[in-house]
Amino acid sequence: MPCPKNLDRQMFDQKFSLDLARRDVMETRHPVDSIFSRANRQAVLSQRHRFFQSARASRLGSSGGRKSRSADRGKGATILGSLRVQTFSGASCARIVRMLAPRLFAVAAVLLAFVAQPIVAQDVSALFTQAQELMRRQQFAAAVPLLEKCVAAQPASSKFHQWLGRALGLQAAQNGITSSLMSIRKVKAELEKAIALDPKNLQARNDLAILYRALPGLFGGSNAKAAEQVAIIRKDDPALASQIDGDFLAGDKKYDAALAAYNESLRLNGANPMTHVRISLVHQQKKDWEKAFAALDRGLAIDANHPLLLYQVGRAAALSGLQLGRGEKCLRTYIAMPVREDLENPPIAAAHFRLGNILEKKSDPAGARAEYETSLQIDPKQKQAREALAKLKR
């Protein structure tokens, strides 16, 4: 679940707050392989045969005049619509329709049968996982079109609308939030759509509350509207609502009040490892390292492979200089892990940066340099990694 907006960037690397993402100029080509799975191969062959027959019948019946060519284009548009094209933009589809003149109709129909097929469930899942990995690498511009495909394939999925809203928000932050009012509207629209599809999607309500808190009033920000969402959440999940209370208090640097809210959340639901992450973050902010590590230990007792807990052990070690060996191991474990679909995973670039901090403290400048360089390869705008690398080279 996202965290409040005003705390240290590396402390809340996993959060969704719109004003804390950095620009990432890396581009990623969309892999077509995930669309054309083996499971769809037979369906494609059947589809190709069916539309080839339609194309052939249309071509044979054409007289070649302007009227017949117009009719053929109309038939082509109908076929194109029935195919539910997921891999072409609107402009690309229009160009293909213009190909559907009498002599080219059959060729174009066969081409469409190969490339224009519905995305099956396993392909949607693969696209979603890939989008989350791109978000973990802060390549939000590349993640957005994949999430749009997920939404197009399953428009009734509250989860896909929610994650599209998150990606759009973080992309807007990279481009400068105050210069992108249209993007902010899209973020809000996707989160509201997610809630409309599933009013019990409390994480989407949490995201919307964070959006209201993060935005200035001129852009639709409102603490009152954020409180309305938290009040709705409290009816279904009072423990989550108390945790969100703590997030907002921590964001306002009211640390003692935040700890009280987190402890209330634990009283209501002691099995949530994320609450222990938040308690640790507050203690890290106060530089109370013993309590910070103790909170992480309690969370790891619940979920030993929780990515946020592993990352935070590494971060706390990097900042405090304590438990360096353990911190290194936890960060390497997290970096090697696949994304967890149920969580916002900490940025990989930040994990490499913190690993570099630890190796530097362990008198391993070559290892630290390699980690800082890796961090910058993933996120060229990672200012802290660039400064640390420059300092090492002096």
ChimeraX attribute file (.defattr): number of C-alpha atoms within 10 A of each C-alpha:
attribute: neighborCount
match mode: 1-to-1
recipient: residues
	/A:1	19
	/A:2	18
	/A:3	24
	/A:4	22
	/A:5	23
	/A:6	17
	/A:7	19
	/A:8	12
	/A:9	13
	/A:10	17
	/A:11	19
	/A:12	21
	/A:13	26
	/A:14	20
	/A:15	23
	/A:16	23
	/A:17	25
	/A:18	25
	/A:19	19
	/A:20	20
	/A:21	22
	/A:22	20
	/A:23	20
	/A:24	19
	/A:25	15
	/A:26	15
	/A:27	10
	/A:28	11
	/A:29	6
	/A:30	15
	/A:31	10
	/A:32	10
	/A:33	9
	/A:34	16
	/A:35	22
	/A:36	19
	/A:37	13
	/A:38	11
	/A:39	11
	/A:40	15
	/A:41	13
	/A:42	10
	/A:43	14
	/A:44	20
	/A:45	13
	/A:46	12
	/A:47	18
	/A:48	21
	/A:49	14
	/A:50	14
	/A:51	20
	/A:52	21
	/A:53	14
	/A:54	17
	/A:55	26
	/A:56	16
	/A:57	12
	/A:58	18
	/A:59	21
	/A:60	11
	/A:61	12
	/A:62	16
	/A:63	11
	/A:64	15
	/A:65	10
	/A:66	10
	/A:67	10
	/A:68	17
	/A:69	19
	/A:70	16
	/A:71	17
	/A:72	24
	/A:73	19
	/A:74	15
	/A:75	18
	/A:76	24
	/A:77	18
	/A:78	12
	/A:79	18
	/A:80	19
	/A:81	12
	/A:82	12
	/A:83	17
	/A:84	14
	/A:85	20
	/A:86	17
	/A:87	17
	/A:88	12
	/A:89	9
	/A:90	10
	/A:91	9
	/A:92	10
	/A:93	18
	/A:94	13
	/A:95	10
	/A:96	20
	/A:97	22
	/A:98	17
	/A:99	18
	/A:100	25
	/A:101	21
	/A:102	23
	/A:103	16
	/A:104	13
	/A:105	26
	/A:106	22
	/A:107	14
	/A:108	20
	/A:109	27
	/A:110	20
	/A:111	15
	/A:112	22
	/A:113	23
	/A:114	15
	/A:115	18
	/A:116	25
	/A:117	22
	/A:118	19
	/A:119	24
	/A:120	15
	/A:121	12
	/A:122	13
	/A:123	20
	/A:124	22
	/A:125	15
	/A:126	15
	/A:127	24
	/A:128	22
	/A:129	19
	/A:130	20
	/A:131	26
	/A:132	27
	/A:133	22
	/A:134	22
	/A:135	25
	/A:136	21
	/A:137	21
	/A:138	27
	/A:139	26
	/A:140	30
	/A:141	24
	/A:142	20
	/A:143	28
	/A:144	23
	/A:145	17
	/A:146	22
	/A:147	26
	/A:148	21
	/A:149	19
	/A:150	27
	/A:151	21
	/A:152	18
	/A:153	20
	/A:154	17
	/A:155	16
	/A:156	15
	/A:157	16
	/A:158	23
	/A:159	22
	/A:160	24
	/A:161	28
	/A:162	28
	/A:163	27
	/A:164	27
	/A:165	30
	/A:166	28
	/A:167	28
	/A:168	26
	/A:169	27
	/A:170	31
	/A:171	28
	/A:172	27
	/A:173	23
	/A:174	21
	/A:175	17
	/A:176	16
	/A:177	21
	/A:178	15
	/A:179	11
	/A:180	15
	/A:181	15
	/A:182	10
	/A:183	20
	/A:184	24
	/A:185	15
	/A:186	16
	/A:187	28
	/A:188	21
	/A:189	16
	/A:190	23
	/A:191	28
	/A:192	20
	/A:193	20
	/A:194	28
	/A:195	21
	/A:196	13
	/A:197	16
	/A:198	15
	/A:199	15
	/A:200	16
	/A:201	17
	/A:202	22
	/A:203	18
	/A:204	27
	/A:205	23
	/A:206	23
	/A:207	26
	/A:208	26
	/A:209	22
	/A:210	29
	/A:211	29
	/A:212	23
	/A:213	23
	/A:214	23
	/A:215	19
	/A:216	13
	/A:217	11
	/A:218	9
	/A:219	15
	/A:220	16
	/A:221	17
	/A:222	19
	/A:223	16
	/A:224	12
	/A:225	16
	/A:226	20
	/A:227	17
	/A:228	14
	/A:229	20
	/A:230	24
	/A:231	14
	/A:232	17
	/A:233	23
	/A:234	16
	/A:235	10
	/A:236	12
	/A:237	17
	/A:238	18
	/A:239	24
	/A:240	25
	/A:241	25
	/A:242	23
	/A:243	26
	/A:244	27
	/A:245	22
	/A:246	30
	/A:247	29
	/A:248	18
	/A:249	19
	/A:250	26
	/A:251	18
	/A:252	14
	/A:253	15
	/A:254	14
	/A:255	19
	/A:256	14
	/A:257	14
	/A:258	25
	/A:259	23
	/A:260	17
	/A:261	24
	/A:262	25
	/A:263	20
	/A:264	19
	/A:265	23
	/A:266	20
	/A:267	11
	/A:268	15
	/A:269	15
	/A:270	15
	/A:271	15
	/A:272	16
	/A:273	23
	/A:274	19
	/A:275	29
	/A:276	25
	/A:277	24
	/A:278	27
	/A:279	28
	/A:280	29
	/A:281	27
	/A:282	25
	/A:283	21
	/A:284	21
	/A:285	16
	/A:286	12
	/A:287	14
	/A:288	14
	/A:289	20
	/A:290	13
	/A:291	17
	/A:292	24
	/A:293	24
	/A:294	15
	/A:295	22
	/A:296	25
	/A:297	20
	/A:298	16
	/A:299	25
	/A:300	20
	/A:301	11
	/A:302	14
	/A:303	16
	/A:304	13
	/A:305	14
	/A:306	17
	/A:307	23
	/A:308	24
	/A:309	27
	/A:310	28
	/A:311	30
	/A:312	29
	/A:313	26
	/A:314	29
	/A:315	28
	/A:316	26
	/A:317	25
	/A:318	23
	/A:319	16
	/A:320	16
	/A:321	15
	/A:322	17
	/A:323	15
	/A:324	23
	/A:325	13
	/A:326	14
	/A:327	24
	/A:328	25
	/A:329	14
	/A:330	23
	/A:331	25
	/A:332	17
	/A:333	14
	/A:334	23
	/A:335	19
	/A:336	9
	/A:337	11
	/A:338	12
	/A:339	20
	/A:340	13
	/A:341	12
	/A:342	8
	/A:343	15
	/A:344	22
	/A:345	24
	/A:346	25
	/A:347	23
	/A:348	25
	/A:349	26
	/A:350	26
	/A:351	27
	/A:352	24
	/A:353	29
	/A:354	30
	/A:355	31
	/A:356	29
	/A:357	28
	/A:358	29
	/A:359	22
	/A:360	19
	/A:361	17
	/A:362	14
	/A:363	10
	/A:364	13
	/A:365	17
	/A:366	12
	/A:367	17
	/A:368	25
	/A:369	22
	/A:370	17
	/A:371	24
	/A:372	28
	/A:373	21
	/A:374	18
	/A:375	27
	/A:376	21
	/A:377	13
	/A:378	20
	/A:379	23
	/A:380	18
	/A:381	15
	/A:382	19
	/A:383	12
	/A:384	16
	/A:385	26
	/A:386	17
	/A:387	11
	/A:388	18
	/A:389	21
	/A:390	12
	/A:391	9
	/A:392	14
	/A:393	8
	/A:394	5
